[in-house]
Amino acid sequence: RRLYFDTHALVCLLEEKGFTTQQSEVIVSALVKIMNTNLDMIYKDMVTKVQQEIALQQVMSHIAGVKKDMIILEKSEFSALRSENEKIKLELQQIKKQVTDEITKVRADNKLNLNLEKSRVKELVS
């Protein structure tokens, strides 16, 4: 593991400040152990670039699968809606035809009744 400071220079600095060589070396050794422990904890939580790319590919694959499923569902739902719409159109045309027939029948009955009433009135007048 690489350290980004000069341990020997730190030992010399501590000696200049009044520590013995043995005390300085113990302090620097303890600092190095602490730093290594901290770095180990940090590295444990990190992933490598390869692991990250694999995870990204897995996520992208999952997203593609979900998109495909959504397109299939959308198409099948669209077809179901289209067929239901066609059924409703047919029912509406049948109802329209029934209403038209009913109107024609009522008109014919009314004309017949009116003609009968006219005939009756003419007979009464004559």
Secondary structure, DSSP 8 states (H G I E B T S, - for coil): ---SS-HHHHHHHHHHTT--HHHHHHHHHHHHHHHHHHHHHHHHH---HHHHHHHHHHHHHHHHHHHHHHHHHHHHHHHHHHHHHHHHHHHHHHHHHHHHHHHHHHHHHHHHHHHHHHHHHHHHH-
